Amino acid sequence: MLKVGIVGLGRLGTSHANNLAALPDAKLTAVYDPKPEAAQLGREKYGMAVMASARELVHSPHVDAVCVASPTYCHAEAVLLALQAGKPVFCEKPICRTWAEAEQLLAAEAKAKSRVAVGFVRRFHPGQHKLNELLQSGLIGALRFCNVDLVVGAFKRLPGDWFADFQLSGGVIIDMLAHHLDLLNWSFGAPARVYCEGLLMDPALPEPNDYASATLVYQNNVICNLLCGWQRFGRSANCYEIYGDNGSLTYTWGAKHIVHYPKNGDKQEIAFDVSEESPYATEIKSWLAGIAAGTPPKVTLQDGVNSLRIALAMITSSQEKRLVHL
């Protein structure tokens, strides 16, 4: 029985707690959240002991592994403490906010006996797995370019909310596009260069919102066009499409099939096995299975850092109005 402590019991922390509580090989034992009402929920709903700090939780003899679901700017502190204590960690994406933190975490993991799993939940969705499988199979031939359409048309955050503070959240690029940057790396390998224009949560705007448009080129010459936004009105989209010499593949998050447009043929819908299990539950099971087997996580700290590297390069490109080589 693996005893798990949770740092941060907000929306995703509660989701992870629910999934962990349902597993026979895990037991929730401790929680740290600076909001008293959240910590009290952990005590009342899950029977967790309330800790006064992330440090106290990590060093508790009743905690074998740590789930970090605190705000982005708090991730590095808790993950670093867990690594130094030799305890395996699951950390929500993005892995951290700054490059200095990323380097610190990589150095700590290299010295540690434990490993970090990163919560890129889309890697655990059967639709994304099927899409990646089709890309690697050569179905659409040599890959040429990709479009990511990722817009939320109902952003509600207001000043005072950490999501609306660019220095804390990194805006839509670091917080939301992080998922797709990881998926692009998964499909295409190592990136080469990026150019971006963005709002970067400009405080001069009447209300908090964000937008970024970028062109990312991989070392294999695949061109990726990225559009992402946190807007307060308008449409919402979450679509990922790839074009090759022999056709294209499109997957919209939540759809039950992948759309295939062959070069010479009619549009096709490629089905995949739809699991009744939430991908959030699947990723937590994967984390626990890796700990039990002593194997590396399926989504590693390096994967998290690789995604952050592109996100930070996009921000630099937007701020400095220049092409950034990766």
C-alpha positions in Angstrom: 0.0 0.0 0.0 1.6 3.3 -1.2 0.9 6.2 1.2 0.4 9.4 -0.9 0.5 13.0 0.2 -1.0 15.8 -1.9 0.3 19.3 -2.1 -2.6 21.5 -3.4 -6.2 20.4 -3.2 -7.8 22.6 -5.7 -9.6 21.5 -8.9 -6.9 19.1 -10.2 -5.7 18.1 -6.7 -9.3 17.0 -5.9 -9.5 15.1 -9.2 -6.2 13.3 -8.4 -7.4 12.7 -4.8 -10.6 11.1 -6.0 -8.7 8.8 -8.4 -6.2 7.8 -5.8 -8.9 7.1 -3.2 -10.5 4.7 -5.6 -7.4 2.5 -6.0 -6.7 -0.5 -3.7 -3.0 -0.1 -3.8 -2.9 3.6 -2.6 -3.9 5.4 0.5 -4.2 9.2 0.9 -2.4 10.1 4.1 -1.5 13.8 4.1 -2.5 17.1 2.6 -1.0 20.6 2.5 -2.9 23.5 1.1 -2.5 27.1 2.4 -6.3 27.5 2.1 -7.8 26.2 5.4 -11.0 25.1 3.7 -9.2 23.0 1.1 -7.0 21.3 3.8 -10.1 20.7 5.9 -11.8 19.0 2.9 -8.8 16.7 2.7 -9.3 15.8 6.3 -13.0 15.3 6.2 -13.5 13.6 2.8 -10.3 11.5 2.6 -9.1 11.2 6.2 -5.8 12.9 5.4 -3.7 14.5 8.1 -3.3 18.3 7.5 0.3 19.4 7.3 1.6 23.0 8.0 3.8 23.1 4.9 5.0 21.2 1.8 8.2 20.4 3.7 6.4 18.8 6.6 4.3 16.7 4.2 7.3 15.5 2.2 9.2 14.5 5.3 6.4 12.8 7.0 7.1 9.1 7.7 3.4 8.5 6.6 4.1 9.7 3.1 5.8 7.4 0.5 5.0 9.4 -2.6 3.9 13.0 -3.4 1.3 14.4 -5.8 1.9 18.1 -6.5 -1.2 19.9 -7.8 -0.5 23.4 -6.4 -0.4 26.5 -8.6 2.4 26.6 -11.3 4.7 29.0 -9.5 4.7 26.7 -6.4 5.5 23.4 -8.3 9.3 23.6 -8.1 9.5 24.0 -4.4 7.4 20.9 -3.6 9.0 18.7 -6.3 12.5 19.7 -5.2 11.7 18.8 -1.6 10.3 15.4 -2.6 13.4 14.6 -4.7 15.7 15.6 -1.9 13.7 13.3 0.4 14.0 10.4 -2.2 10.3 10.2 -2.7 8.7 9.7 -6.1 6.6 12.6 -7.4 3.7 13.2 -9.7 3.5 16.9 -10.7 0.8 18.6 -12.7 1.9 20.4 -15.8 3.6 22.7 -16.4 6.5 21.4 -14.4 7.5 24.8 -13.3 7.4 28.5 -14.3 11.0 29.5 -15.0 14.1 28.0 -16.7 16.2 28.4 -13.6 13.7 26.2 -11.7 13.7 23.6 -14.6 17.5 23.3 -14.4 17.4 23.0 -10.6 14.9 20.2 -10.9 16.9 18.3 -13.5 20.0 18.5 -11.4 18.1 17.4 -8.3 16.6 14.4 -10.1 20.0 13.4 -11.4 21.2 13.0 -7.8 18.0 11.5 -6.4 16.8 7.9 -6.0 13.3 8.9 -7.1 11.8 10.2 -10.3 9.3 12.8 -11.4 6.2 12.0 -13.5 4.6 14.9 -15.2 0.8 15.3 -15.7 0.5 15.6 -19.4 -2.9 13.9 -19.3 -3.4 14.0 -23.1 -0.7 11.4 -23.5 -3.0 9.0 -21.7 -6.0 9.6 -23.9 -6.8 6.8 -26.5 -7.5 9.4 -29.2 -4.0 10.9 -28.9 -2.4 7.5 -28.7 -4.2 6.5 -31.9 -3.2 9.7 -33.7 0.4 9.3 -32.8 0.3 5.6 -33.8 -1.1 6.6 -37.2 1.5 9.3 -37.7 4.3 6.8 -37.0 2.8 4.2 -39.3 3.4 6.3 -42.3 -0.3 6.5 -43.2 -0.1 10.0 -44.5 3.5 9.7 -45.8 6.3 12.1 -45.0 5.1 14.7 -42.5 5.1 18.3 -43.6 3.1 20.6 -41.3 0.8 20.8 -38.4 -1.9 23.2 -37.1 -2.9 23.6 -33.5 -6.1 25.5 -32.8 -6.5 26.0 -29.1 -8.8 28.8 -28.0 -10.9 29.2 -24.9 -13.8 31.6 -25.6 -15.0 31.9 -22.0 -12.0 32.9 -19.9 -13.3 34.1 -16.5 -10.2 34.9 -14.4 -10.0 38.4 -12.9 -7.2 40.5 -11.4 -6.1 38.9 -8.1 -6.4 35.4 -9.5 -3.0 33.9 -10.1 -4.0 32.7 -13.6 -4.5 36.3 -14.5 -0.9 37.2 -13.4 1.5 36.5 -16.3 4.5 36.3 -13.9 2.8 33.5 -11.9 1.0 31.5 -14.6 2.9 32.2 -17.8 -0.4 32.9 -19.5 -2.0 30.7 -22.1 1.4 29.6 -23.5 2.8 28.0 -20.4 -0.4 27.0 -18.8 -2.5 25.6 -21.7 -0.3 25.2 -24.8 2.1 23.2 -22.7 -0.1 20.1 -23.4 0.2 20.5 -27.2 3.9 21.4 -27.1 4.4 18.1 -25.4 2.3 16.3 -28.0 4.3 17.9 -30.8 7.6 16.8 -29.2 6.1 13.3 -28.9 5.2 13.2 -32.6 8.1 15.1 -34.2 11.1 14.9 -32.0 13.5 17.8 -31.3 12.5 21.4 -32.2 14.8 23.8 -34.1 13.4 27.3 -33.9 10.3 29.4 -33.1 8.8 32.8 -33.8 5.9 34.1 -31.8 3.7 37.2 -31.4 1.5 37.4 -28.3 -0.4 39.5 -25.8 1.3 37.9 -22.8 -1.5 38.9 -20.5 -0.8 42.6 -21.1 -2.0 44.5 -18.0 -3.0 47.4 -20.3 -5.9 45.4 -21.6 -9.3 46.2 -20.3 -9.8 42.7 -18.8 -7.4 39.8 -18.4 -7.1 37.7 -21.6 -4.2 36.3 -23.7 -3.4 35.3 -27.2 -0.4 33.8 -29.0 0.4 33.0 -32.6 3.6 31.1 -33.4 5.4 29.2 -36.0 7.5 26.3 -34.6 9.9 24.3 -36.9 11.3 20.9 -35.9 14.7 19.5 -36.8 12.9 17.1 -39.2 11.5 20.3 -41.0 7.9 19.8 -39.9 6.3 23.2 -39.6 3.8 23.8 -36.8 1.4 26.7 -36.8 0.2 27.4 -33.2 -2.8 29.5 -32.3 -3.9 29.7 -28.7 -5.9 32.1 -26.6 -7.7 32.9 -23.4 -10.6 35.1 -24.6 -13.7 36.4 -22.8 -16.1 35.7 -25.7 -16.2 34.0 -29.1 -15.6 30.4 -30.1 -13.7 27.7 -28.3 -11.6 25.1 -30.1 -9.2 22.3 -29.3 -8.0 20.8 -32.6 -4.8 19.2 -33.8 -4.2 18.4 -37.4 -1.2 17.1 -39.3 -0.5 17.1 -43.1 1.8 14.7 -45.0 2.5 14.0 -48.6 -0.3 11.4 -48.8 -3.1 13.1 -46.8 -3.9 14.6 -43.4 -5.2 13.6 -40.0 -7.3 15.7 -37.6 -8.2 15.0 -34.0 -10.5 17.2 -32.0 -10.3 16.7 -28.2 -13.3 14.8 -27.0 -14.2 13.3 -30.4 -14.6 9.5 -30.7 -12.8 9.3 -34.0 -9.9 10.7 -36.0 -10.6 12.3 -39.4 -8.4 11.0 -42.2 -8.3 12.9 -45.6 -6.4 10.7 -48.0 -4.6 12.4 -50.9 -6.6 10.4 -53.4 -9.8 9.3 -51.7 -12.8 10.2 -49.7 -12.8 11.5 -46.1 -12.7 8.7 -43.6 -13.4 8.4 -39.8 -10.9 6.2 -38.0 -12.3 4.9 -34.7 -10.4 4.0 -31.6 -11.2 2.2 -28.4 -12.9 4.7 -26.1 -12.1 3.9 -22.5 -14.8 4.5 -19.8 -11.9 5.4 -17.6 -10.9 9.0 -17.3 -7.4 9.7 -18.7 -6.7 11.4 -15.4 -7.3 8.1 -13.7 -5.1 6.3 -16.3 -2.2 8.6 -15.7 -2.3 8.2 -11.9 -2.5 4.4 -12.3 0.5 4.6 -14.7 2.4 6.6 -12.1 1.7 4.0 -9.3 2.6 1.1 -11.6 5.9 2.6 -12.4 6.7 3.1 -8.8 5.8 -0.5 -8.0 7.9 -1.8 -10.9 10.8 0.5 -10.4 10.5 1.8 -14.0 10.7 5.4 -15.3 7.5 7.3 -15.6 5.8 7.3 -19.1 6.0 11.1 -19.1 9.2 12.2 -17.5 10.7 15.3 -15.9 12.7 15.8 -19.1 9.4 15.7 -21.2 8.1 18.5 -18.9 11.3 20.5 -19.3 11.2 20.1 -23.1 7.7 21.5 -23.3 8.6 24.4 -21.0 11.7 25.1 -23.1 9.6 25.8 -26.2 7.0 27.8 -24.2 9.7 30.1 -22.7 11.3 30.5 -26.2 7.9 31.6 -27.5 7.6 34.2 -24.7 11.2 35.4 -25.5 10.4 35.6 -29.2 7.2 37.7 -28.5 8.9 40.0 -26.1 12.0 40.6 -28.2 10.4 40.4 -31.6 12.9 37.9 -32.9 13.4 34.3 -34.1 14.6 32.0 -31.2 16.7 29.0 -31.9 16.1 26.0 -29.6 
